[in-house]
Amino acid sequence: MGGFGWAAKQLSQCFSQNVELGIEAVLLMARKVEASHTKIETLHGSRVLWRTGTLREQFRRIQAEKFDLLVSIDNQAIYRLFFWAVPRTPILFWIRDPWPPADKALIQSLKIPGSSHPPRGTQSRDMRSFCLDYYLSQALGRPMSFAVPAPFLADKILPTYGFQPAKIHYLPNILARNTRPVQKFTKPTVIVVGRLDPIKRPWLAVALAEKFPTVDFIFLGENHFKGAGGWEAEALPANVQMLGHVDGEQKAQLMSSAWVLLNTSIHEGLPVTFQESLAWETPIISCVNPDQVTAHFGIFVGDANGTGLQILPKFEAALNTLLHDSDRREYLGKAGRIWIESTHNQANFLSVFHSLCQEMNLFL
């Protein structure tokens, strides 16, 4: 599950598990499926509305729900069906990963070591339709609010989408407070969480594992792209474990027991994995530094374009530092947990959410 799906899951569970709030969440599936397709009726405690039938039937089905509010996790052209089926229904846009020109240029520099194929998953996302939707919604008088889960993302909205909302609010994520004691592995262990796709540059983590044969490297994630333009794990060192997709209690156990979270991506918004890791007192080593989170609660090794292999010595030095300085490692992890528990929690989310609703003249 990616960051957008994770955010939708947290929203769904927040409202379905707290019935006293009096809010029913409905999950709208953006991709159309055939009527014969097996469709689940509920997910994460919420009803699921599938796209089936003709366009007119889809419009009628959406309109029949009489939604008070649409919450859009970022924005994609495929969402337009929902927006324009109910053209005056208020929308809250929770912008999580905008790609302004500078970010696009960095992403377009990405190369897979030893491959002549362009990496998949790096195609530029055309957001011009979002600009059109924004101004049309304004003309129709549709109330709109914009929010980000990290303040630094607010500065990326104008260069990405071509318009500047009057206000951009900070809407934190929802992370449950961890109540059990943190118990780290006896053996030094690094955890890598994310898709094994080129944009995440997993080859850097494997190359680092080769330099630390006495340290366990645990990878959680799978390939989304196969074949040309994807990345396949080959001839892995003995200290690497590829566990595939892991979620729930097993994921929490592994993230809480690891010594360090390693992130080698060429681009990120504010990764959910950073927040989950810090909630379990696991510091971060990364070449991305969203909102200074890496620098505050780990070691930021600096930006790196292309394959990223040129920055491998800095990753090596950073990992050596945290592996051999237990006091620093523990301090960074505990400081990160304090930050997470004081900001990214359900109470803070609901406080801002209700304020945004009131701003749009919704009193839920």
N, C-alpha and C positions, 0 to 999 in steps of 0.2 A: 504494500500500500504506500503510495506516494504522499507528499505533504498535503496536496489538495484533498485527497480521500481521507487522510487522517483528520483534517480540519472538519470535514463534513461529518465524520464519525463522532468527533467530540461534541459538535453542536447537537447532533441527534440524541446522543446519550444524555447530554445536559438536560434537555427538555423532557425526554421520555422517562428519565429516572427521578425527575423532580416535578411530579404532577401538580404540586401546590402552586407552581408558576402559572398554570392555566394556559400553557402554550403547547400546541401540537405541531411537531415538525413533520414535514412530508419530504421525502427524498425524490427529486426529479432526475430521472436517468436521461442523460443528454443524447445518447446514441440510440437510433431507432433499431428495433428488433422485430423479427417476424412474429406474427400472432402465434405460430406453433412453438416458438422459443420458450423453454422452461423459465418461468419468471417467479422469483420469490415475492411474497406479499409484504414482508417486513424485513428490515435490516437495521441493526443497531437500535432496536426498539421503536422504529418509526415505519409508517407506511411507505411503500415504494410506488411511484407513479411511472409507468413505462411508456415509452413512445412506440405505439403500435397503430396500425390502421392508416387512413388517409390523413392528409394535413388538416382537413376540416374536422375530422374526428378528434385529432390530437388537440386542436384549439378548443373544441367544445369540452373535452375532458379537463383541460387546464382551467378553463373559465368556470366550470361547474364547482371547482374546489373553493372558489371565492376567497382566495388567499388574501390575508391582510398585509403580508410582506414577503418579498423575495430576497433571499440572501444568496449572492453570487460569490463563489470562491474564485477569486481572480475574475478573468473574463475570457471567453473564447467565442468564436463566431457561431459555434454549434449551440450556444445558449440563447441565441436570438429568438428561437421559437417561443421560449418561455416569456421573454421580455415583451414580445409584441402580441402574444395571445392576450395579455392583460396590460395594455399600454399605459394605464394610469396607476397601476399598483406600485407602491413605493418599493425601492430596491436599496439594499445595503450591499455595497461592493467591498469585500474583504480582500484587498490586494496583497498577494503573498510573494509573487516572484516576477516583477516587471523586468523587461529587458531593454534598457535604453541603449543608444548607439554604442557607447563605450563598452558595455557588457557584451553586446552582440559581436563587436570586433574581437574581444578576447576569446569568446566562444568559437568564432570562426577560425581562430588560429590553431585550434585543437588538431592534433595528429595522433594516430595510433602507431606506436613504434613498430617498424618493420612492415608496415602496410601502406600500399599506394591508394587504398580505397578511402574516400571521404568518410569521416565518422558519422554514423547515424545518430539522430536525436539532437542535432545541433542546428537544424533548419531555422531560419529567421521566422518569427511569428508576426504576421501582419496584423497590426492593431488599429488600422485606419477605420475599420467598421465600428470600433468602440467609440471613436471620436464622433462619428455620425450619430450613433445611438444616443450618445450623451446630449448632443445639441437638439436632437429630435425630442428626447424626453423632456428637456428643459422647455421646449416650445409647447409641449402638451401639458406642462405643469406637473409632471410626475415628480414626487419627492425622491431625492437620491441622497445617500450618505456614503462617504468613502472612509475606509479604515485600513490600517496596516498593523501587523503583529509586531513590528519593530520600527522605531522612528526613522531609521536611515532610509527605509523604503519610500517614505513620503517624497523625497527629493527626486525619485526616479519616475514618478507618475507623469509629469509634464513631458520630459523627453521621450518617454515610451509611447504615450497615447495621444499626445498632441493637444491636450487640454489641461487646465489647472482648476480643480475643484476649489471652491471658496474655503472649505475646511477639509482637513485630512486628520482623522482621529486615530489615536493609538488604542487598538482593541487587542488586549493580550490573549494568548492561547489559554486553553484549559488543561492543566496538568494536575492529576490527583496527587495529593500529598502522600509520600511514602512513609509508612509507619513501622516497617520492620527494620532491624539493625542492618547496617551495611557491612558485609563480610567479603573482603577481597580474596582472590585466589592467592594461594601461597606462592605459586610460580608466576613470574612476570607474564602478563597477558595483555595484548593489544586487541581491541575490537574495532572492526571496520563494518559500518552499517550503511547499506544503500544498494541500489541497483548496480549490477556488474556491467555497466554500459560505459561507452567512451567518455561521456561528459563527467563521469565520476573518477576517471583515470585509475582504475583498480590496479593496473600494472605497476604504479608507483608503490602501492602498499606491498605488492608481492616482491618488488625489488628491495624494499626496506626489510622485509622478512628474511631475505637471503643474507643480509648483513647482521642479523641478530638470531643466529641458529638456536640459542638457548631460551628464546622468548616465544611464547605461543601467539599466533596471529589467528583470530577467529573472524571469518567473514560471514555476515548475515545479509543475504540478498541474492537475487537471481538476474540473469540476462533478460532484458526486454527485447533486445535486437539480436538476431542470429545471423550467421553468415557474413558476407561482405559488408564492411562498415561497422560490424559489431566487434566485441572482444571475447575471446574464449580463453579460459584458464588452461594452460598447458605446462607440463613439467614443473609442477609446484614443489617448493621445498617441503621437507618433512614436517616443519613446524607450522604449516598453514592448514587450517580446517575450513572447508567451504560447506556451510550448513544450509545454504539456500534460504528460502523465506521462513522466518521465525517470528512469531508474534506472542502476545499474551505473557503468561507467567514465565515461560522459558526465555523469552527475550529480556524481560525484566531481570531475571536471575543472572543472565550473562552480562548485561550492561552494568549491573550493580557490582559484579565480581571482578570486572576488568580493571586494570591499572590505568589505562589510557584509551581514549577514543581517538582514532586516526581518521582524518578526512583529507582526501587528496583531490577533490573536485576542482575543476577549472572555474566553476561558477556555482553560487548558492544564493538563495534568499536568506531567511533565517532558518536553518535546518531544524526540523523537529528533533532529529537525532542529537543535536547539541543540547537541547533543553532536556530531553530524556536522560542523556548521559549525566548532565550536571545534577539532575534530581537524585541520581544515585552516587553523587560525589566522585564522579569520574572525569578528570580534566581532559582538555582537548589539545590535540596538535593538528594544525591545519594550515593550508596556504590561502584560505579565505578568512576574512575577519569581520563578519557582519556586525555592525553596531559595536565594534570593539570587544565582542563576546569572547573570541579566541584569546586576544591579548590579556583580557581581564582574568580569564579562568583557564588558562593553558598557555601554549606557546604558539605564536603566529610566526611562520617561517618566511613570510613574504609572498607576493604574487608570483605566478609562473605561467607563461603562455605555452602553446605547443604541447609537446608530450609531457612537459613538466620534469623530465629527467635531469635537467640542469640544476634543479633545486634539491635533488636527492641528498647531497651532503648536509644541507640545512635541516632536512627532516631527520637525518641520522644524528646530528648534534642535539636536536631538540629531544629526541627519544632517549638518548643517553642521559641527558640532564634529568628528565623526570624519572627514569628508571633508577637512577642512583641517588636521588634526593627525595627521600620519602617524606620529609617534613614539608617540602614545597608542594609535592604531589598531593598530600593530604590537605594542606591549607587551600590550594586552588579548588579542590573538589568540594570542600566544605563551604567555601565562599560562594561557589557556583550554586550549591543547593540553597543557601540563604536567599540568593537573588531570585532563583526560580520560585521558591515558596512564597516570596513576598510580592511577586509581580504576576506570574503566569498561573493564575488560579481561577477557580470558578466564580468566587465572589467578585473579584475585580472584573472578570469578563462580563458578568451579569450587570454590574453597576454601569459600565460603559454602554453595554447593549441597550439597556433601558433608556439611557440618556439619548442615544442615537434614535431610538424609536420616538421619543418625545419630540426630538428635533424635526421629525417627519410627521408630527401630529398623530402619532400612533400611541395609544395608551394601553399596552398589552398587560 
